[in-house]
Amino acid sequence: MTMDWVIPFVGIAVLTGGLMAGRAYFEAERETRAHEANSVMLERLFLGQKLNTALKSMRGGDVQGAARELEALFCQSILRASEELTSADAQTRMNAAEAFRRIALTWPGFARAEGAGSGEERTDNELAAERILRKALGSAQTAQVR
């Protein structure tokens, strides 16, 4: 008689354990998404604050300082977008390469960097962003030649 209860009891225990593991997984996934959303929100808040600071500098008459701050902010955005592309699919990478190519063609900072003897000191972020744009521009020109 005791053997008749063992199999249903083990089945119920395995089912309960599976449900608890599934619930724990989904709870951890939900928490991860909440943390990611919070991180993105804080990053946007920080970027908004940096933009606000640059605009206040501009209103205060420091146009060159504001331009440098905006340039640095733009370069950080290019670097961040490039870093995020490592886990993107092929279509997203292709779209981003096209966007980078368009930026390289229209961004005055990139044109200044291309000109010889500009004499302006550039940061590591600016140089890295220029390399990303130069690579995208070179890839597009290579594809057109083919």
Secondary structure, DSSP 8 states (H G I E B T S, - for coil): -HHHHHHHHHHHHHHHHHHHHHHHHHHHHHHHHHHHHHHHHHHHHHHHHHHHHHHHHHHTT-HHHHHHHHHHHHHHHHHHHHHHGGGS-HHHHHHHHHHHHHHHHH-HHHHHHHSTT------HHHHHHHHHHHHHHHHHHHHHH-
